[in-house]
């Protein structure tokens, strides 16, 4: 039998190896479990084991997104006023306006 250009001898497509079939089934099962209780399970892990939660998040996110988040966090921390300044800002401002002889 001769096949026309672009026509497959197996219209259903390639079956795939056993490993690929197992992977597809596993991903399908994981999706079903996620739909069943994924978010509550994540919240539970976040509250009871934050270290594991962070490891999970970092293993799922693309590396570029993790790096981007690190840079944004660093910028936010750098731009944030130091805690001691936030707590004492009124005292610092008052000292700036006192005459020199009263400061001490």
MITOR-977872 format. One record per atom (N, C-alpha, C): atom name; x, z negated, y negated. Coordinates in Angstrom, 1 decimal. Layout:
N
@a: CA&px: X&pz: Z&py: Y $
...
***
This chain:
104
@a: N&px: 0.9&pz: 0.0&py: 1.2 $
@a: CA&px: 0.0&pz: 0.0&py: 0.0 $
@a: C&px: 0.9&pz: 0.0&py: -1.2 $
@a: N&px: 0.6&pz: 0.8&py: -2.2 $
@a: CA&px: 1.3&pz: 0.9&py: -3.4 $
@a: C&px: 0.6&pz: 0.2&py: -4.5 $
@a: N&px: 1.4&pz: -0.6&py: -5.3 $
@a: CA&px: 0.9&pz: -1.4&py: -6.4 $
@a: C&px: 1.0&pz: -0.7&py: -7.7 $
@a: N&px: 0.0&pz: -0.8&py: -8.5 $
@a: CA&px: 0.1&pz: -0.2&py: -9.9 $
@a: C&px: 1.0&pz: -1.1&py: -10.7 $
@a: N&px: 1.6&pz: -0.6&py: -11.8 $
@a: CA&px: 2.4&pz: -1.4&py: -12.7 $
@a: C&px: 1.5&pz: -2.5&py: -13.3 $
@a: N&px: 2.1&pz: -3.7&py: -13.3 $
@a: CA&px: 1.3&pz: -4.9&py: -13.8 $
@a: C&px: 0.4&pz: -5.5&py: -12.9 $
@a: N&px: 0.2&pz: -4.9&py: -11.7 $
@a: CA&px: -0.7&pz: -5.4&py: -10.7 $
@a: C&px: 0.0&pz: -6.3&py: -9.7 $
@a: N&px: -0.5&pz: -7.4&py: -9.3 $
@a: CA&px: 0.1&pz: -8.4&py: -8.4 $
@a: C&px: -0.4&pz: -8.2&py: -7.0 $
@a: N&px: 0.5&pz: -8.4&py: -6.0 $
@a: CA&px: 0.1&pz: -8.4&py: -4.7 $
@a: C&px: -0.7&pz: -9.7&py: -4.3 $
@a: N&px: -0.5&pz: -10.7&py: -5.2 $
@a: CA&px: -1.2&pz: -11.9&py: -4.9 $
@a: C&px: -2.0&pz: -12.3&py: -6.2 $
@a: N&px: -3.2&pz: -11.9&py: -6.3 $
@a: CA&px: -4.0&pz: -12.2&py: -7.6 $
@a: C&px: -4.1&pz: -13.7&py: -7.9 $
@a: N&px: -4.0&pz: -14.5&py: -6.9 $
@a: CA&px: -4.1&pz: -16.0&py: -7.1 $
@a: C&px: -2.8&pz: -16.5&py: -7.7 $
@a: N&px: -1.8&pz: -15.7&py: -7.7 $
@a: CA&px: -0.5&pz: -16.2&py: -8.2 $
@a: C&px: 0.3&pz: -16.8&py: -7.1 $
@a: N&px: 1.5&pz: -17.1&py: -7.5 $
@a: CA&px: 2.5&pz: -17.8&py: -6.6 $
@a: C&px: 2.0&pz: -19.2&py: -6.3 $
@a: N&px: 2.1&pz: -19.6&py: -5.0 $
@a: CA&px: 1.6&pz: -20.9&py: -4.6 $
@a: C&px: 2.5&pz: -22.0&py: -5.1 $
@a: N&px: 3.8&pz: -21.7&py: -5.1 $
@a: CA&px: 4.8&pz: -22.7&py: -5.6 $
@a: C&px: 5.3&pz: -23.5&py: -4.4 $
@a: N&px: 6.4&pz: -24.2&py: -4.6 $
@a: CA&px: 7.0&pz: -25.0&py: -3.6 $
@a: C&px: 6.3&pz: -26.3&py: -3.4 $
@a: N&px: 6.6&pz: -27.0&py: -2.3 $
@a: CA&px: 5.9&pz: -28.3&py: -2.0 $
@a: C&px: 6.2&pz: -29.3&py: -3.2 $
@a: N&px: 7.4&pz: -29.2&py: -3.7 $
@a: CA&px: 7.8&pz: -30.1&py: -4.8 $
@a: C&px: 6.9&pz: -29.8&py: -6.0 $
@a: N&px: 6.7&pz: -28.6&py: -6.3 $
@a: CA&px: 5.9&pz: -28.2&py: -7.5 $
@a: C&px: 4.5&pz: -28.6&py: -7.3 $
@a: N&px: 4.0&pz: -28.4&py: -6.1 $
@a: CA&px: 2.6&pz: -28.8&py: -5.8 $
@a: C&px: 2.4&pz: -30.3&py: -5.9 $
@a: N&px: 3.4&pz: -31.1&py: -5.4 $
@a: CA&px: 3.3&pz: -32.5&py: -5.6 $
@a: C&px: 3.4&pz: -32.9&py: -7.0 $
@a: N&px: 4.2&pz: -32.3&py: -7.8 $
@a: CA&px: 4.3&pz: -32.6&py: -9.2 $
@a: C&px: 3.0&pz: -32.3&py: -9.9 $
@a: N&px: 2.3&pz: -31.2&py: -9.6 $
@a: CA&px: 1.0&pz: -30.9&py: -10.3 $
@a: C&px: 0.0&pz: -31.9&py: -9.9 $
@a: N&px: 0.0&pz: -32.3&py: -8.6 $
@a: CA&px: -1.0&pz: -33.3&py: -8.1 $
@a: C&px: -0.7&pz: -34.7&py: -8.8 $
@a: N&px: 0.5&pz: -35.0&py: -8.9 $
@a: CA&px: 0.9&pz: -36.3&py: -9.5 $
@a: C&px: 0.5&pz: -36.4&py: -11.0 $
@a: N&px: 0.8&pz: -35.3&py: -11.7 $
@a: CA&px: 0.4&pz: -35.2&py: -13.1 $
@a: C&px: -1.1&pz: -35.3&py: -13.3 $
@a: N&px: -1.8&pz: -34.6&py: -12.4 $
@a: CA&px: -3.3&pz: -34.6&py: -12.4 $
@a: C&px: -3.8&pz: -36.1&py: -12.2 $
@a: N&px: -3.2&pz: -36.7&py: -11.2 $
@a: CA&px: -3.6&pz: -38.1&py: -10.9 $
@a: C&px: -3.3&pz: -39.0&py: -12.1 $
@a: N&px: -2.2&pz: -38.9&py: -12.7 $
@a: CA&px: -1.8&pz: -39.7&py: -13.8 $
@a: C&px: -2.8&pz: -39.5&py: -15.0 $
@a: N&px: -3.1&pz: -38.2&py: -15.2 $
@a: CA&px: -4.1&pz: -37.9&py: -16.3 $
@a: C&px: -5.4&pz: -38.6&py: -16.0 $
@a: N&px: -5.9&pz: -38.6&py: -14.8 $
@a: CA&px: -7.1&pz: -39.3&py: -14.4 $
@a: C&px: -7.0&pz: -40.8&py: -14.6 $
@a: N&px: -5.9&pz: -41.4&py: -14.2 $
@a: CA&px: -5.7&pz: -42.8&py: -14.4 $
@a: C&px: -5.7&pz: -43.1&py: -15.9 $
@a: N&px: -5.0&pz: -42.3&py: -16.7 $
@a: CA&px: -4.9&pz: -42.5&py: -18.1 $
@a: C&px: -6.3&pz: -42.5&py: -18.7 $
@a: N&px: -7.1&pz: -41.6&py: -18.3 $
@a: CA&px: -8.5&pz: -41.5&py: -18.9 $
@a: C&px: -9.3&pz: -42.7&py: -18.5 $
@a: N&px: -9.0&pz: -43.3&py: -17.4 $
@a: CA&px: -9.7&pz: -44.5&py: -16.9 $
@a: C&px: -9.3&pz: -45.7&py: -17.6 $
@a: N&px: -8.0&pz: -45.9&py: -17.9 $
@a: CA&px: -7.7&pz: -47.2&py: -18.5 $
@a: C&px: -6.3&pz: -47.2&py: -19.2 $
@a: N&px: -5.9&pz: -46.1&py: -19.7 $
@a: CA&px: -4.5&pz: -45.9&py: -20.2 $
@a: C&px: -4.3&pz: -46.8&py: -21.5 $
@a: N&px: -5.2&pz: -46.6&py: -22.5 $
@a: CA&px: -5.0&pz: -47.4&py: -23.7 $
@a: C&px: -5.0&pz: -48.9&py: -23.5 $
@a: N&px: -6.0&pz: -49.4&py: -22.8 $
@a: CA&px: -5.9&pz: -50.9&py: -22.6 $
@a: C&px: -4.7&pz: -51.3&py: -21.8 $
@a: N&px: -4.2&pz: -50.5&py: -20.9 $
@a: CA&px: -3.0&pz: -50.9&py: -20.2 $
@a: C&px: -1.8&pz: -50.9&py: -21.1 $
@a: N&px: -1.7&pz: -49.9&py: -22.0 $
@a: CA&px: -0.6&pz: -49.9&py: -23.0 $
@a: C&px: -0.7&pz: -51.1&py: -23.9 $
@a: N&px: -1.8&pz: -51.4&py: -24.3 $
@a: CA&px: -2.0&pz: -52.6&py: -25.2 $
@a: C&px: -1.5&pz: -53.9&py: -24.5 $
@a: N&px: -1.9&pz: -54.0&py: -23.2 $
@a: CA&px: -1.5&pz: -55.2&py: -22.4 $
@a: C&px: 0.0&pz: -55.3&py: -22.3 $
@a: N&px: 0.7&pz: -54.1&py: -22.0 $
@a: CA&px: 2.1&pz: -54.1&py: -21.9 $
@a: C&px: 2.7&pz: -54.4&py: -23.3 $
@a: N&px: 2.2&pz: -53.9&py: -24.3 $
@a: CA&px: 2.7&pz: -54.1&py: -25.7 $
@a: C&px: 2.7&pz: -55.6&py: -26.0 $
@a: N&px: 1.6&pz: -56.3&py: -25.6 $
@a: CA&px: 1.5&pz: -57.7&py: -26.0 $
@a: C&px: 2.3&pz: -58.6&py: -25.0 $
@a: N&px: 2.4&pz: -58.2&py: -23.7 $
@a: CA&px: 3.0&pz: -59.1&py: -22.8 $
@a: C&px: 4.5&pz: -58.9&py: -22.5 $
@a: N&px: 4.9&pz: -57.6&py: -22.7 $
@a: CA&px: 6.3&pz: -57.2&py: -22.5 $
@a: C&px: 6.7&pz: -56.2&py: -23.5 $
@a: N&px: 7.0&pz: -56.6&py: -24.7 $
@a: CA&px: 7.3&pz: -55.6&py: -25.8 $
@a: C&px: 8.5&pz: -54.8&py: -25.5 $
@a: N&px: 9.5&pz: -55.4&py: -24.8 $
@a: CA&px: 10.7&pz: -54.6&py: -24.5 $
@a: C&px: 10.4&pz: -53.4&py: -23.6 $
@a: N&px: 9.6&pz: -53.7&py: -22.5 $
@a: CA&px: 9.2&pz: -52.6&py: -21.6 $
@a: C&px: 8.4&pz: -51.5&py: -22.4 $
@a: N&px: 7.6&pz: -52.0&py: -23.3 $
@a: CA&px: 6.7&pz: -51.1&py: -24.1 $
@a: C&px: 7.6&pz: -50.2&py: -24.9 $
@a: N&px: 8.6&pz: -50.8&py: -25.6 $
@a: CA&px: 9.6&pz: -49.9&py: -26.4 $
@a: C&px: 10.3&pz: -49.0&py: -25.5 $
@a: N&px: 10.8&pz: -49.4&py: -24.4 $
@a: CA&px: 11.5&pz: -48.5&py: -23.5 $
@a: C&px: 10.6&pz: -47.3&py: -23.0 $
@a: N&px: 9.3&pz: -47.6&py: -22.8 $
@a: CA&px: 8.3&pz: -46.6&py: -22.4 $
@a: C&px: 8.2&pz: -45.6&py: -23.5 $
@a: N&px: 8.0&pz: -46.1&py: -24.7 $
@a: CA&px: 7.8&pz: -45.2&py: -25.9 $
@a: C&px: 9.0&pz: -44.3&py: -26.1 $
@a: N&px: 10.2&pz: -44.9&py: -26.0 $
@a: CA&px: 11.4&pz: -44.1&py: -26.2 $
@a: C&px: 11.6&pz: -43.1&py: -25.1 $
@a: N&px: 11.1&pz: -43.4&py: -23.9 $
@a: CA&px: 11.3&pz: -42.4&py: -22.8 $
@a: C&px: 10.3&pz: -41.2&py: -22.9 $
@a: N&px: 9.2&pz: -41.4&py: -23.6 $
@a: CA&px: 8.2&pz: -40.4&py: -23.7 $
@a: C&px: 8.4&pz: -39.5&py: -25.0 $
@a: N&px: 8.8&pz: -40.1&py: -26.1 $
@a: CA&px: 9.0&pz: -39.4&py: -27.3 $
@a: C&px: 10.2&pz: -38.4&py: -27.2 $
@a: N&px: 10.1&pz: -37.2&py: -27.8 $
@a: CA&px: 11.2&pz: -36.4&py: -27.9 $
@a: C&px: 12.3&pz: -37.0&py: -28.7 $
@a: N&px: 13.6&pz: -36.8&py: -28.3 $
@a: CA&px: 14.7&pz: -37.5&py: -29.0 $
@a: C&px: 14.7&pz: -37.2&py: -30.5 $
@a: N&px: 14.4&pz: -36.0&py: -30.9 $
@a: CA&px: 14.4&pz: -35.7&py: -32.3 $
@a: C&px: 13.4&pz: -36.6&py: -33.1 $
@a: N&px: 12.2&pz: -36.9&py: -32.5 $
@a: CA&px: 11.3&pz: -37.8&py: -33.1 $
@a: C&px: 11.8&pz: -39.2&py: -33.2 $
@a: N&px: 12.5&pz: -39.7&py: -32.2 $
@a: CA&px: 13.0&pz: -41.0&py: -32.2 $
@a: C&px: 14.1&pz: -41.1&py: -33.4 $
@a: N&px: 14.9&pz: -40.1&py: -33.5 $
@a: CA&px: 16.0&pz: -40.1&py: -34.5 $
@a: C&px: 15.3&pz: -40.1&py: -35.9 $
@a: N&px: 14.3&pz: -39.3&py: -36.0 $
@a: CA&px: 13.6&pz: -39.2&py: -37.3 $
@a: C&px: 13.0&pz: -40.6&py: -37.7 $
@a: N&px: 12.4&pz: -41.3&py: -36.7 $
@a: CA&px: 11.8&pz: -42.6&py: -37.0 $
@a: C&px: 12.9&pz: -43.6&py: -37.4 $
@a: N&px: 14.0&pz: -43.5&py: -36.7 $
@a: CA&px: 15.1&pz: -44.4&py: -37.0 $
@a: C&px: 15.6&pz: -44.2&py: -38.5 $
@a: N&px: 15.7&pz: -42.9&py: -38.9 $
@a: CA&px: 16.1&pz: -42.6&py: -40.3 $
@a: C&px: 15.1&pz: -43.1&py: -41.3 $
@a: N&px: 13.8&pz: -42.9&py: -41.0 $
@a: CA&px: 12.8&pz: -43.3&py: -41.9 $
@a: C&px: 12.8&pz: -44.9&py: -42.0 $
@a: N&px: 13.0&pz: -45.6&py: -40.9 $
@a: CA&px: 13.0&pz: -47.0&py: -40.9 $
@a: C&px: 14.2&pz: -47.5&py: -41.7 $
@a: N&px: 15.3&pz: -46.9&py: -41.6 $
@a: CA&px: 16.5&pz: -47.2&py: -42.3 $
@a: C&px: 16.3&pz: -47.1&py: -43.8 $
@a: N&px: 15.7&pz: -46.0&py: -44.2 $
@a: CA&px: 15.4&pz: -45.7&py: -45.6 $
@a: C&px: 14.4&pz: -46.8&py: -46.2 $
@a: N&px: 13.4&pz: -47.1&py: -45.4 $
@a: CA&px: 12.4&pz: -48.1&py: -45.8 $
@a: C&px: 13.1&pz: -49.5&py: -46.0 $
@a: N&px: 14.0&pz: -49.9&py: -45.1 $
@a: CA&px: 14.7&pz: -51.1&py: -45.1 $
@a: C&px: 15.6&pz: -51.2&py: -46.3 $
@a: N&px: 16.3&pz: -50.1&py: -46.6 $
@a: CA&px: 17.2&pz: -50.0&py: -47.7 $
@a: C&px: 16.4&pz: -50.1&py: -49.1 $
@a: N&px: 15.3&pz: -49.5&py: -49.1 $
@a: CA&px: 14.5&pz: -49.5&py: -50.4 $
@a: C&px: 13.7&pz: -50.8&py: -50.6 $
@a: N&px: 13.5&pz: -51.5&py: -49.6 $
@a: CA&px: 12.8&pz: -52.8&py: -49.7 $
@a: C&px: 13.6&pz: -53.8&py: -50.5 $
@a: N&px: 12.9&pz: -54.6&py: -51.3 $
@a: CA&px: 13.6&pz: -55.7&py: -52.0 $
@a: C&px: 14.0&pz: -56.7&py: -51.1 $
@a: N&px: 15.2&pz: -57.3&py: -51.3 $
@a: CA&px: 15.6&pz: -58.4&py: -50.4 $
@a: C&px: 14.5&pz: -59.6&py: -50.5 $
@a: N&px: 14.4&pz: -60.3&py: -49.4 $
@a: CA&px: 13.4&pz: -61.4&py: -49.3 $
@a: C&px: 13.7&pz: -62.4&py: -50.4 $
@a: N&px: 15.0&pz: -62.8&py: -50.6 $
@a: CA&px: 15.3&pz: -63.8&py: -51.5 $
@a: C&px: 14.9&pz: -63.4&py: -52.9 $
@a: N&px: 15.0&pz: -62.1&py: -53.2 $
@a: CA&px: 14.6&pz: -61.6&py: -54.5 $
@a: C&px: 13.1&pz: -61.7&py: -54.7 $
@a: N&px: 12.4&pz: -61.3&py: -53.7 $
@a: CA&px: 10.9&pz: -61.4&py: -53.8 $
@a: C&px: 10.4&pz: -62.8&py: -54.0 $
@a: N&px: 11.1&pz: -63.7&py: -53.3 $
@a: CA&px: 10.6&pz: -65.1&py: -53.5 $
@a: C&px: 11.0&pz: -65.7&py: -54.8 $
@a: N&px: 12.2&pz: -65.3&py: -55.4 $
@a: CA&px: 12.7&pz: -66.0&py: -56.6 $
@a: C&px: 12.7&pz: -65.1&py: -57.8 $
@a: N&px: 11.9&pz: -64.0&py: -57.8 $
@a: CA&px: 11.9&pz: -63.1&py: -58.9 $
@a: C&px: 11.5&pz: -63.7&py: -60.2 $
@a: N&px: 10.5&pz: -64.6&py: -60.2 $
@a: CA&px: 10.1&pz: -65.2&py: -61.4 $
@a: C&px: 11.2&pz: -66.2&py: -62.0 $
@a: N&px: 11.9&pz: -66.8&py: -61.1 $
@a: CA&px: 13.0&pz: -67.7&py: -61.5 $
@a: C&px: 14.1&pz: -66.9&py: -62.1 $
@a: N&px: 14.5&pz: -65.8&py: -61.4 $
@a: CA&px: 15.5&pz: -64.9&py: -61.9 $
@a: C&px: 15.2&pz: -64.4&py: -63.3 $
@a: N&px: 14.0&pz: -63.9&py: -63.4 $
@a: CA&px: 13.6&pz: -63.3&py: -64.7 $
@a: C&px: 13.6&pz: -64.4&py: -65.8 $
@a: N&px: 13.2&pz: -65.6&py: -65.5 $
@a: CA&px: 13.2&pz: -66.7&py: -66.5 $
@a: C&px: 14.6&pz: -67.0&py: -66.9 $
@a: N&px: 15.6&pz: -67.0&py: -66.0 $
@a: CA&px: 17.0&pz: -67.3&py: -66.3 $
@a: C&px: 17.5&pz: -66.2&py: -67.2 $
@a: N&px: 17.1&pz: -65.0&py: -67.1 $
@a: CA&px: 17.6&pz: -63.9&py: -67.9 $
@a: C&px: 17.2&pz: -64.1&py: -69.4 $
@a: N&px: 16.1&pz: -64.8&py: -69.6 $
@a: CA&px: 15.6&pz: -64.9&py: -71.0 $
@a: C&px: 15.9&pz: -66.2&py: -71.6 $
@a: N&px: 16.6&pz: -67.2&py: -70.9 $
@a: CA&px: 16.9&pz: -68.5&py: -71.5 $
@a: C&px: 18.2&pz: -68.3&py: -72.3 $
@a: N&px: 18.4&pz: -69.1&py: -73.3 $
@a: CA&px: 19.6&pz: -69.1&py: -74.0 $
@a: C&px: 20.7&pz: -69.6&py: -73.1 $
@a: N&px: 21.9&pz: -69.1&py: -73.3 $
@a: CA&px: 23.1&pz: -69.4&py: -72.4 $
@a: C&px: 23.3&pz: -70.9&py: -72.3 $
@a: N&px: 23.2&pz: -71.7&py: -73.4 $
@a: CA&px: 23.5&pz: -73.1&py: -73.3 $
@a: C&px: 22.6&pz: -73.9&py: -72.4 $
@a: N&px: 21.3&pz: -73.3&py: -72.1 $
@a: CA&px: 20.4&pz: -74.0&py: -71.3 $
@a: C&px: 20.5&pz: -73.7&py: -69.8 $
@a: N&px: 21.3&pz: -72.6&py: -69.5 $
@a: CA&px: 21.5&pz: -72.2&py: -68.1 $
@a: C&px: 22.5&pz: -73.1&py: -67.5 $
@a: N&px: 22.3&pz: -73.5&py: -66.3 $
@a: CA&px: 23.4&pz: -74.4&py: -65.7 $
@a: C&px: 23.0&pz: -74.9&py: -64.5 $
***
